[in-house]
Amino acid sequence: MKKNFVTLFLSILSVALCHGQSTNVSEALHRDWGTAVSGVRLSVGLTNTVIAASSSFSVFVIMENTSTNVIFYGESSPEQDLSIFLIGKSGQTYRLTRKPFAFTRLVLMKIDPRETVNWTITVSCNQYFEPPGFLPTKKAIPVGDYFLKATRWFSIGSKAQQIESNLLSVRIEQF
């Protein structure tokens, strides 16, 4: 009887401890935010900040509305709507997503106050987009230390604004 009680107590304790933990990988990765613009902020995260050269990897992005206003954004696909960049220590910038076309944002979405929206975007170290940003170069990004950053547009009423995420330190290595 005593053994059963101890087992039951430990089971309840472990469930209670796990209850407060996020089960959403994307939410668990986001510790830092970019500067808020009109109460809206953006965060990027990765499961691993060391990336194999010539590989693909997933970028987790969260946009949060901390304002008291409803905000709107255009939605077509994360790869079109969010801009993902690697910025080298010397300032060299590599655009990892295609520059969005104005007409690609097909659906108007809203975020109510205190709500968030999450995206997962797969990008590659095997290509980047040089200006004007519509066609990939098919050149690999050099091995080295970088900052990962995301940007995206949103609006409050008719005023379009751009937000930037935190700068996340990453390293591209040859394995």
N, C-alpha and C positions, 0 to 999 in steps of 0.2 A: 504494500500500500504506500509506504513512504517513498519507495523507488518510483512508483507511478506519479506521485505528487511532484517529485523533483523533476521528472521528465516533462510533465505538463507545465510546470513553472518555467523551465528553460525554453520550452517551445514558445510559450506566450512572450517571454522576454525577447527572444530572437525576432519574432514577428513584430513586436513593438519597436525594436531598434531599426529594423529594415523599413518600417512604414514611413519614416521621415526621409528616406533616401530617394533620390530621383531615379526612376526607372527609364527615363528618357536620356539616351546617350548625348543627344545634342544639348540638352539643358545642363547636364553634368559637366560638359566641356567649357562652358562659358563662364569665365571668372571676371573678365575685363570687358569694358564697353568703350566705344568711341565717344567723342564729345556729342552730347545731346543737341539736336536742332529742333527748336519748337517743342521740346519734350519727347522727341523720338530719338531712339538710340539703336546702334547696331553693334553686334559682337560676332567675331569669328573664332572658331575652335577647330582643332584637329585631334585625332586619337593618338597621333605620334608626331612630334615636331622634327624628327629626323626622317627625311624622305629619300628613297633610293633614286638616283639619277635615272632618267628615261622611264620613270614609272608614272602611273596615274594614282591619284589620291582623292579622298573625299574631304570637302570643306563644309563644315557645319556653320550655318549662319542663323542668328536670331535677330529679329527686329522687335523692339518693345515700344509701346506707346505709353509713356509715363505722364502724358499731358491730360487735360480734361476735355480735349477736343477729339472728335472722330477724325481719323486720317484715312486717306485713300491712296492706293497704289495700283499701277497697271500690272496685270499678271498674264504671262503667256507661258514661259518656262523659266526656271531659275537660271539656266545658262544664258538666257537672253536678257533677263531683268536685273540681274546682279552683275557687277563688274568685279572680278577678282584679279589682284595684282601681287607679284613678288617684287619687292624693292631691295636692291642690293645695297650693301654698306656704302658703296661709292655713288649711289643715287641712280644707277641703271635700273629701269623699270621694265618688267615683263608683264604684259597683259595676258592672263590665262583664259579669259572668256571673250567671245566675239563682242564687238561694240554693238549695243542694241540699236535696231532700226526703230524709228519713232512709231511706225505702224504695227510693230509686232506685239505691242501690249494690247491683247484682245479683250480682256475682262477687267472691269473696274472692281477692285476689292476694297473692303474697309476693315479697319482695326479700331475697335472701341477703346475708350480710355482703360488703361491698366491691362490691356491684352497684349499677347505676343504672337508672332508667327515664325515658323521655322522652315528652313530649306536645307537640303543637302545637295551639293554640287560636285560632280566629278570633273577634275581638271587633270592636265598632264604636264609633266616636265619635258615631254618630247616635242612640244610645240608651243608657240606663243603668237600673239597677234601684234604686228607692227602697225603704226598709223598708215592708213586710216582705221585699221582694226577690224576689217571684215573678212579677211582671208588668213588662215594660219600659215606660219612660215615653214613649218615642218623642220625647224631647227631646235635642238635640245637646249635647255637652260643650263648654263655652266654650273659646275659644282661650286658650292660656297654657302655663305651665311646671308640670309634674307629676312625681310619682314613681310608677312602676309597681311593683306588688307582687302576689305570689300567695300564697295560703295553701291548705293541704290537711290532712286528717286521716289518721292512721295509727295502728297499735296494735302494742304489744309485749305478747304474751299478751292479757290482757283489759283492759289500760290504754290507753284512747284518748287521743291527744295531737295537738295542732295545731302545725304548723310554718309559719313565714313565710319568704319569699324575701328576697333582697337588695332594696334600693330602687334602681330604675334611673331615672335622670333622663331625661325625655322632654319634648318640646315639641309642642303642637298648634298648627299654623299654618294660616291661610287663604291658599290659593294662587290 
